[in-house]
Amino acid sequence: MIPIDECIEYLKHNVDKQTHLYWCKYYLEQLRGNKKGEIWRDIKNYEGHYQVSNFGRVRSLDRVILKKNGHRQYTKGVLLRPSVSRTGYYHIVVRKNCKQKGNCVHQLVWDAFGDKPRNGKWLQVDHIDNIKANNGIDNLQLLTPRQNSGKNREMKGVVWVGWRKRYVAKISYMGKIKCLGYFKKYDDAHKTYLEAKEKAESEVLCQPQL
């Protein structure tokens, strides 16, 4: 079998769009199968149909499904590829009894492995490192809406770009959004944003008043 790193290097030179490269890389990583220390548990209300792991992966199980015409069909289990929402959260769709439901992967992981229940909307599942693609249970915590919104305010000006594996710092100035660069660490991106913000505010204060 060709090493995954070699496959990714090949795709870099043979795939036009970076988004395609991202998903190709995602599929190749799944070829590694079960990862060391990975634990699978049933998704609530979908026992025997779907499972989620402590690493944030979701899979369907071998099962017999009931189709709308009343016929039964055997379906082999597979690893599910999540979709990414506009806000950056990973979603998967599960199906049972001819009905489908969308779920956030990080919420499924917490419900299966978290140390306490979410209690509806009173507590929210937060990504500790602010990377929404990292849905492992070790990267999740429960926060109140106020705590979560306060953390988001601190992140203002910084966005995680999944396919680049980088944080991007941006600032809105004079009606335009300016990209300040890409960074491996959140702290570096946030520092750059704060410096640009301070400079922009000083320029505004120095402008003559009419």
Backbone as CSV, one residue per row, in Angstrom:
resi,resn,N_x,N_y,N_z,CA_x,CA_y,CA_z,C_x,C_y,C_z
1,MET,0.847,-1.199,0.000,0.000,0.000,0.000,0.884,1.251,0.000
2,ILE,0.568,2.236,-0.817,1.349,3.457,-0.907,1.185,4.267,0.385
3,PRO,2.287,4.752,0.983,2.179,5.563,2.200,1.283,6.768,1.976
4,ILE,0.516,7.136,3.005,-0.430,8.238,2.891,0.276,9.552,2.577
5,ASP,1.442,9.782,3.186,2.164,11.026,2.932,2.532,11.169,1.462
6,GLU,2.884,10.043,0.814,3.217,10.089,-0.610,1.971,10.385,-1.440
7,CYS,0.831,9.840,-1.022,-0.435,10.096,-1.727,-0.790,11.580,-1.649
8,ILE,-0.617,12.166,-0.470,-0.942,13.584,-0.285,-0.025,14.446,-1.148
9,GLU,1.258,14.102,-1.191,2.208,14.856,-1.999,1.835,14.779,-3.478
10,TYR,1.357,13.606,-3.911,0.914,13.452,-5.296,-0.296,14.338,-5.572
11,LEU,-1.248,14.352,-4.630,-2.468,15.124,-4.817,-2.176,16.618,-4.885
12,LYS,-1.149,17.077,-4.169,-0.804,18.496,-4.181,-0.490,18.981,-5.595
13,HIS,0.038,18.096,-6.415,0.445,18.477,-7.758,-0.558,18.037,-8.824
14,ASN,-1.640,17.368,-8.396,-2.585,16.855,-9.377,-4.035,17.218,-9.084
15,VAL,-4.259,17.992,-8.039,-5.608,18.453,-7.709,-5.630,19.968,-7.821
16,ASP,-6.577,20.502,-8.578,-6.609,21.936,-8.860,-6.972,22.769,-7.643
17,LYS,-8.037,22.389,-6.938,-8.550,23.234,-5.866,-8.129,22.685,-4.506
18,GLN,-7.785,23.616,-3.608,-7.350,23.216,-2.283,-8.451,22.495,-1.511
19,THR,-9.709,22.869,-1.772,-10.800,22.200,-1.072,-10.848,20.732,-1.439
20,HIS,-10.575,20.429,-2.720,-10.543,19.031,-3.145,-9.395,18.307,-2.443
21,LEU,-8.259,18.962,-2.326,-7.114,18.375,-1.643,-7.462,18.066,-0.194
22,TYR,-8.198,18.982,0.435,-8.571,18.790,1.835,-9.377,17.512,2.011
23,TRP,-10.389,17.334,1.152,-11.237,16.157,1.303,-10.521,14.885,0.869
24,CYS,-9.626,14.958,-0.118,-8.838,13.795,-0.505,-7.967,13.359,0.674
25,LYS,-7.367,14.342,1.337,-6.544,14.037,2.497,-7.389,13.408,3.594
26,TYR,-8.616,13.908,3.764,-9.511,13.353,4.786,-9.780,11.880,4.506
27,TYR,-10.092,11.550,3.239,-10.365,10.166,2.886,-9.144,9.284,3.098
28,LEU,-7.966,9.786,2.719,-6.755,8.989,2.867,-6.464,8.685,4.339
29,GLU,-6.753,9.643,5.198,-6.520,9.429,6.623,-7.421,8.337,7.179
30,GLN,-8.599,8.177,6.575,-9.512,7.145,7.051,-9.000,5.740,6.738
31,LEU,-8.094,5.640,5.750,-7.555,4.339,5.382,-6.718,3.735,6.499
32,ARG,-6.325,4.554,7.434,-5.524,4.052,8.541,-6.333,3.152,9.472
33,GLY,-7.643,3.163,9.308,-8.490,2.302,10.135,-8.552,2.795,11.573
34,ASN,-8.790,1.861,12.497,-8.893,2.223,13.893,-7.569,2.775,14.406
35,LYS,-7.616,3.905,15.067,-6.418,4.526,15.612,-6.163,4.001,17.019
36,LYS,-4.917,4.073,17.453,-4.546,3.585,18.766,-5.279,4.373,19.840
37,GLY,-5.939,3.665,20.724,-6.664,4.305,21.810,-8.055,4.776,21.439
38,GLU,-8.507,4.487,20.218,-9.838,4.938,19.786,-10.921,4.039,20.374
39,ILE,-11.941,4.665,20.920,-13.067,3.945,21.529,-14.345,4.346,20.810
40,TRP,-15.169,3.368,20.489,-16.430,3.619,19.788,-17.610,3.359,20.713
41,ARG,-18.598,4.242,20.665,-19.825,4.073,21.441,-21.028,4.403,20.569
42,ASP,-22.156,3.758,20.892,-23.379,3.987,20.126,-23.865,5.420,20.293
43,ILE,-24.427,5.969,19.224,-25.079,7.276,19.285,-26.472,7.087,19.874
44,LYS,-26.815,7.907,20.841,-28.099,7.784,21.521,-29.261,7.834,20.527
45,ASN,-30.190,6.914,20.704,-31.379,6.751,19.857,-31.054,6.139,18.495
46,TYR,-29.764,5.831,18.260,-29.369,5.180,17.007,-28.482,3.963,17.290
47,GLU,-28.762,3.311,18.426,-28.005,2.125,18.802,-28.149,1.047,17.726
48,GLY,-27.035,0.440,17.363,-27.043,-0.580,16.326,-27.018,-0.020,14.922
49,HIS,-27.055,1.313,14.797,-27.036,1.960,13.484,-25.782,2.824,13.281
50,TYR,-25.472,3.653,14.299,-24.339,4.569,14.169,-23.545,4.609,15.472
51,GLN,-22.242,4.864,15.329,-21.363,5.017,16.483,-20.454,6.230,16.293
52,VAL,-20.010,6.801,17.422,-19.068,7.923,17.410,-17.875,7.532,18.267
53,SER,-16.689,8.026,17.898,-15.494,7.674,18.658,-15.004,8.846,19.489
54,ASN,-14.139,8.553,20.452,-13.573,9.598,21.296,-12.617,10.505,20.521
55,PHE,-12.279,10.129,19.280,-11.442,10.967,18.426,-12.265,11.855,17.493
56,GLY,-13.597,11.731,17.565,-14.448,12.594,16.755,-14.817,12.025,15.400
57,ARG,-14.641,10.722,15.208,-15.047,10.105,13.949,-16.410,9.442,14.137
58,VAL,-17.169,9.358,13.057,-18.512,8.764,13.104,-18.597,7.678,12.039
59,ARG,-19.217,6.567,12.381,-19.374,5.480,11.425,-20.770,4.887,11.519
60,SER,-21.218,4.332,10.410,-22.453,3.554,10.405,-22.082,2.093,10.582
61,LEU,-23.030,1.294,11.041,-22.791,-0.126,11.286,-23.509,-0.968,10.242
62,ASP,-23.056,-2.209,10.077,-23.771,-3.138,9.210,-25.182,-3.310,9.763
63,ARG,-26.174,-3.110,8.923,-27.547,-3.147,9.418,-28.525,-3.396,8.280
64,VAL,-29.757,-3.681,8.646,-30.851,-3.824,7.687,-31.747,-2.603,7.832
65,ILE,-31.929,-1.866,6.735,-32.740,-0.651,6.792,-34.080,-0.870,6.095
66,LEU,-35.091,-0.165,6.582,-36.433,-0.236,5.994,-36.611,0.907,5.015
67,LYS,-36.891,0.606,3.766,-37.062,1.626,2.735,-38.510,2.089,2.694
68,LYS,-38.761,3.193,1.994,-40.104,3.771,1.955,-41.112,2.843,1.299
69,ASN,-40.656,1.992,0.388,-41.579,1.061,-0.281,-41.869,-0.180,0.557
70,GLY,-41.336,-0.209,1.784,-41.592,-1.331,2.668,-40.576,-2.446,2.580
71,HIS,-39.679,-2.391,1.592,-38.656,-3.416,1.435,-37.520,-3.194,2.432
72,ARG,-36.851,-4.292,2.776,-35.708,-4.221,3.676,-34.420,-4.428,2.886
73,GLN,-33.395,-3.660,3.221,-32.149,-3.718,2.473,-30.966,-3.771,3.431
74,TYR,-30.037,-4.693,3.140,-28.826,-4.807,3.957,-27.845,-3.722,3.530
75,THR,-27.302,-2.994,4.499,-26.350,-1.925,4.231,-25.092,-2.154,5.044
76,LYS,-23.948,-2.063,4.378,-22.667,-2.258,5.059,-22.225,-0.960,5.722
77,GLY,-21.676,-1.056,6.900,-21.236,0.120,7.634,-19.997,0.763,7.030
78,VAL,-19.926,2.084,7.119,-18.789,2.843,6.580,-18.477,4.015,7.506
79,LEU,-17.282,4.582,7.357,-16.952,5.831,8.039,-17.653,6.975,7.317
80,LEU,-18.257,7.871,8.062,-19.010,8.965,7.471,-18.126,10.185,7.272
81,ARG,-18.282,10.845,6.136,-17.578,12.092,5.877,-18.460,13.251,6.320
82,PRO,-17.993,14.070,7.239,-18.810,15.194,7.691,-18.821,16.327,6.678
83,SER,-19.877,17.111,6.720,-19.917,18.358,5.958,-19.535,19.480,6.907
84,VAL,-19.120,20.602,6.362,-18.686,21.732,7.187,-19.650,22.888,6.968
85,SER,-20.228,23.387,8.057,-21.177,24.496,7.967,-20.442,25.804,7.723
86,ARG,-21.192,26.859,7.450,-20.591,28.174,7.229,-19.876,28.692,8.468
87,THR,-20.299,28.213,9.623,-19.653,28.641,10.861,-18.473,27.751,11.225
88,GLY,-18.190,26.728,10.395,-17.010,25.899,10.604,-17.227,24.626,11.390
89,TYR,-18.455,24.373,11.841,-18.724,23.160,12.611,-18.928,21.963,11.684
90,TYR,-18.512,20.787,12.161,-18.646,19.565,11.382,-20.006,18.927,11.661
91,HIS,-20.705,18.571,10.571,-22.039,17.988,10.669,-22.071,16.630,9.983
92,ILE,-22.891,15.742,10.514,-23.171,14.473,9.833,-24.689,14.241,9.881
93,VAL,-25.172,13.474,8.938,-26.603,13.147,8.859,-26.776,11.660,9.143
94,VAL,-27.649,11.332,10.080,-27.947,9.938,10.396,-29.381,9.645,9.971
95,ARG,-29.637,8.395,9.612,-30.950,7.997,9.098,-31.450,6.769,9.830
96,LYS,-32.772,6.768,10.086,-33.393,5.635,10.752,-34.895,5.672,10.492
97,ASN,-35.449,4.537,10.102,-36.887,4.427,9.840,-37.374,5.480,8.850
98,CYS,-36.627,5.644,7.761,-36.983,6.556,6.668,-36.933,8.027,7.083
99,LYS,-36.315,8.326,8.218,-36.184,9.708,8.664,-34.702,10.032,8.845
100,GLN,-34.329,11.270,8.548,-32.943,11.675,8.711,-32.835,12.885,9.624
101,LYS,-31.679,12.994,10.264,-31.474,14.080,11.217,-30.022,14.536,11.154
102,GLY,-29.806,15.855,11.127,-28.460,16.412,11.127,-27.951,16.609,12.551
103,ASN,-26.674,16.357,12.759,-26.076,16.483,14.086,-24.701,17.126,13.992
104,CYS,-24.349,17.905,15.000,-22.993,18.435,15.112,-22.108,17.351,15.714
105,VAL,-20.969,17.098,15.088,-20.100,16.016,15.535,-19.615,16.244,16.958
106,HIS,-19.234,17.477,17.303,-18.694,17.722,18.645,-19.742,17.479,19.730
107,GLN,-21.016,17.697,19.404,-22.075,17.421,20.380,-22.287,15.924,20.552
108,LEU,-22.184,15.172,19.448,-22.308,13.713,19.534,-21.186,13.124,20.377
109,VAL,-19.976,13.650,20.181,-18.829,13.157,20.950,-19.034,13.423,22.429
110,TRP,-19.488,14.631,22.747,-19.685,14.958,24.162,-20.785,14.100,24.773
111,ASP,-21.884,13.929,24.071,-22.990,13.132,24.608,-22.570,11.698,24.881
112,ALA,-21.601,11.194,24.109,-21.159,9.803,24.281,-20.041,9.664,25.312
113,PHE,-19.184,10.685,25.425,-17.988,10.559,26.269,-17.852,11.638,27.335
114,GLY,-18.702,12.649,27.328,-18.586,13.736,28.299,-18.871,13.288,29.716
115,ASP,-18.347,14.040,30.692,-18.497,13.654,32.095,-19.795,14.156,32.718
116,LYS,-20.543,14.992,31.983,-21.848,15.428,32.481,-22.715,15.854,31.305
117,PRO,-24.051,15.794,31.458,-24.947,16.102,30.334,-24.950,17.578,29.968
118,ARG,-25.316,17.842,28.703,-25.370,19.231,28.224,-26.541,19.992,28.825
119,ASN,-27.579,19.293,29.219,-28.753,19.938,29.822,-29.401,20.931,28.863
120,GLY,-29.702,20.425,27.664,-30.354,21.269,26.667,-29.440,22.361,26.172
121,LYS,-29.949,23.606,26.131,-29.156,24.739,25.654,-28.525,25.543,26.788
122,TRP,-28.677,25.052,28.018,-28.116,25.784,29.140,-26.597,25.680,29.176
123,LEU,-26.059,24.598,28.620,-24.624,24.418,28.539,-24.241,24.118,27.101
124,GLN,-23.144,24.675,26.637,-22.710,24.520,25.252,-21.370,23.807,25.191
125,VAL,-21.208,22.950,24.170,-19.954,22.230,23.968,-18.979,23.151,23.241
126,ASP,-17.831,23.398,23.853,-16.831,24.327,23.315,-15.552,23.586,22.956
127,HIS,-14.892,24.049,21.874,-13.586,23.522,21.487,-12.509,24.287,22.257
128,ILE,-11.744,23.583,23.079,-10.760,24.220,23.942,-9.717,24.984,23.138
129,ASP,-9.212,24.382,22.046,-8.169,25.039,21.249,-8.745,25.912,20.137
130,ASN,-10.080,26.049,20.131,-10.789,26.895,19.159,-10.750,26.353,17.730
131,ILE,-10.275,25.120,17.554,-10.236,24.499,16.233,-11.459,23.596,16.108
132,LYS,-12.408,23.990,15.279,-13.666,23.271,15.181,-13.539,21.937,14.470
133,ALA,-12.399,21.710,13.823,-12.163,20.416,13.179,-11.643,19.387,14.169
134,ASN,-11.191,19.832,15.338,-10.646,18.935,16.356,-11.761,18.551,17.313
135,ASN,-12.462,17.466,16.997,-13.638,17.074,17.767,-13.375,15.939,18.749
136,GLY,-12.110,15.695,19.083,-11.793,14.686,20.089,-12.289,15.114,21.460
137,ILE,-12.646,14.148,22.284,-13.221,14.467,23.589,-12.236,15.245,24.459
138,ASP,-10.928,15.050,24.270,-9.932,15.776,25.061,-9.896,17.261,24.724
139,ASN,-10.519,17.636,23.610,-10.523,19.043,23.184,-11.869,19.717,23.427
140,LEU,-12.756,19.054,24.153,-14.106,19.588,24.364,-14.351,19.883,25.835
141,GLN,-15.172,20.904,26.078,-15.564,21.263,27.434,-16.944,21.890,27.397
142,LEU,-17.611,21.903,28.549,-18.920,22.539,28.653,-18.770,23.949,29.207
143,LEU,-19.433,24.909,28.548,-19.445,26.288,29.013,-20.879,26.802,29.015
144,THR,-21.145,27.779,29.851,-22.431,28.454,29.789,-22.435,29.358,28.563
145,PRO,-23.606,29.739,28.057,-23.642,30.658,26.909,-22.838,31.933,27.146
146,ARG,-22.876,32.470,28.379,-22.127,33.698,28.678,-20.627,33.448,28.597
147,GLN,-20.169,32.316,29.161,-18.742,31.989,29.090,-18.291,31.799,27.650
148,ASN,-19.130,31.132,26.856,-18.784,30.847,25.466,-18.731,32.130,24.635
149,SER,-19.702,33.016,24.847,-19.708,34.269,24.099,-18.525,35.143,24.502
150,GLY,-18.143,35.092,25.785,-16.986,35.852,26.232,-15.709,35.345,25.589
151,LYS,-15.595,34.036,25.446,-14.423,33.454,24.787,-14.396,33.847,23.314
152,ASN,-15.573,33.874,22.676,-15.638,34.257,21.263,-15.239,35.713,21.053
153,ARG,-15.589,36.567,21.996,-15.191,37.972,21.885,-13.675,38.113,21.938
154,GLU,-13.042,37.278,22.764,-11.591,37.308,22.854,-10.945,36.876,21.541
155,MET,-11.662,36.033,20.756,-11.129,35.522,19.498,-11.392,36.462,18.330
156,LYS,-12.013,37.607,18.573,-12.369,38.509,17.493,-11.145,38.855,16.647
157,GLY,-11.321,38.789,15.342,-10.235,39.101,14.433,-9.415,37.911,14.004
158,VAL,-9.709,36.729,14.551,-8.950,35.515,14.233,-9.910,34.407,13.829
159,VAL,-9.600,33.745,12.732,-10.430,32.641,12.230,-9.529,31.465,11.881
160,TRP,-9.988,30.248,12.199,-9.251,29.039,11.839,-9.633,28.620,10.423
161,VAL,-8.638,28.430,9.562,-8.855,27.984,8.185,-8.431,26.521,8.096
162,GLY,-9.430,25.636,8.000,-9.169,24.204,8.083,-8.228,23.664,7.030
163,TRP,-8.470,24.024,5.751,-7.666,23.409,4.702,-6.224,23.917,4.694
164,ARG,-5.983,25.090,5.307,-4.615,25.600,5.433,-3.942,25.143,6.722
165,LYS,-4.760,24.661,7.674,-4.242,24.308,8.992,-3.553,25.502,9.643
166,ARG,-4.152,26.662,9.479,-3.584,27.902,9.999,-4.695,28.816,10.542
167,TYR,-4.304,29.705,11.448,-5.184,30.793,11.876,-4.939,31.980,10.957
168,VAL,-6.015,32.658,10.562,-5.861,33.857,9.748,-6.343,35.054,10.567
169,ALA,-5.545,36.117,10.560,-5.909,37.346,11.258,-6.447,38.343,10.240
170,LYS,-7.607,38.932,10.556,-8.226,39.897,9.662,-8.686,41.104,10.459
171,ILE,-8.774,42.248,9.776,-9.277,43.452,10.416,-10.110,44.239,9.411
172,SER,-11.193,44.815,9.902,-12.045,45.649,9.066,-11.661,47.103,9.280
173,TYR,-11.263,47.782,8.183,-10.793,49.162,8.297,-11.218,49.945,7.063
174,MET,-11.845,51.091,7.297,-12.303,51.974,6.209,-13.247,51.235,5.253
175,GLY,-14.086,50.373,5.836,-15.074,49.656,5.032,-14.539,48.470,4.268
176,LYS,-13.267,48.108,4.486,-12.669,46.978,3.783,-12.066,46.009,4.793
177,ILE,-12.075,44.717,4.419,-11.481,43.689,5.268,-10.070,43.392,4.776
178,LYS,-9.097,43.542,5.660,-7.701,43.336,5.305,-7.176,42.079,5.985
179,CYS,-6.547,41.207,5.184,-5.939,39.989,5.721,-4.545,40.343,6.264
180,LEU,-4.303,39.968,7.510,-3.044,40.306,8.172,-2.032,39.166,8.131
181,GLY,-2.448,38.007,7.616,-1.506,36.893,7.504,-2.048,35.620,8.128
182,TYR,-1.322,34.512,7.887,-1.675,33.191,8.406,-0.647,32.753,9.448
183,PHE,-1.120,32.104,10.509,-0.243,31.763,11.626,-0.537,30.352,12.134
184,LYS,0.514,29.676,12.597,0.345,28.344,13.169,-0.291,28.408,14.551
185,LYS,0.017,29.474,15.307,-0.482,29.598,16.672,-1.529,30.697,16.767
186,TYR,-2.562,30.426,17.558,-3.625,31.412,17.761,-3.086,32.687,18.394
187,ASP,-2.185,32.544,19.392,-1.661,33.712,20.101,-0.954,34.682,19.149
188,ASP,-0.204,34.148,18.182,0.495,35.007,17.223,-0.494,35.765,16.339
189,ALA,-1.553,35.064,15.902,-2.557,35.705,15.056,-3.308,36.783,15.835
190,HIS,-3.657,36.470,17.078,-4.401,37.428,17.902,-3.542,38.654,18.215
191,LYS,-2.257,38.448,18.471,-1.354,39.554,18.748,-1.248,40.477,17.538
192,THR,-1.155,39.881,16.345,-1.079,40.675,15.118,-2.348,41.488,14.921
193,TYR,-3.484,40.883,15.206,-4.761,41.596,15.084,-4.825,42.780,16.047
194,LEU,-4.424,42.565,17.304,-4.480,43.638,18.300,-3.564,44.799,17.915
195,GLU,-2.381,44.476,17.384,-1.453,45.527,16.961,-2.043,46.334,15.804
196,ALA,-2.661,45.631,14.838,-3.275,46.321,13.703,-4.465,47.158,14.159
197,LYS,-5.203,46.641,15.123,-6.359,47.367,15.650,-5.910,48.651,16.342
198,GLU,-4.861,48.542,17.157,-4.343,49.716,17.869,-3.836,50.769,16.887
199,LYS,-3.165,50.330,15.833,-2.656,51.252,14.826,-3.798,51.941,14.088
200,ALA,-4.838,51.166,13.749,-5.983,51.736,13.037,-6.713,52.752,13.901
201,GLU,-6.878,52.441,15.184,-7.561,53.361,16.092,-6.769,54.655,16.265
202,SER,-5.434,54.545,16.318,-4.610,55.747,16.467,-4.680,56.622,15.229
203,GLU,-4.770,56.000,14.055,-4.890,56.765,12.811,-6.211,57.519,12.758
204,VAL,-7.263,56.871,13.263,-8.580,57.519,13.276,-8.553,58.722,14.210
205,LEU,-7.910,58.555,15.382,-7.857,59.651,16.353,-7.021,60.830,15.840
206,CYS,-6.039,60.524,14.982,-5.162,61.584,14.477,-5.767,62.346,13.293
207,GLN,-6.874,61.849,12.766,-7.492,62.519,11.614,-8.086,63.863,12.064
208,PRO,-7.899,64.902,11.297,-8.455,66.221,11.663,-9.972,66.207,11.648
209,GLN,-10.557,66.876,12.625,-12.011,66.972,12.699,-12.508,68.132,11.870
210,LEU,-13.560,67.881,11.120,-14.126,68.927,10.248,-15.146,69.747,11.005
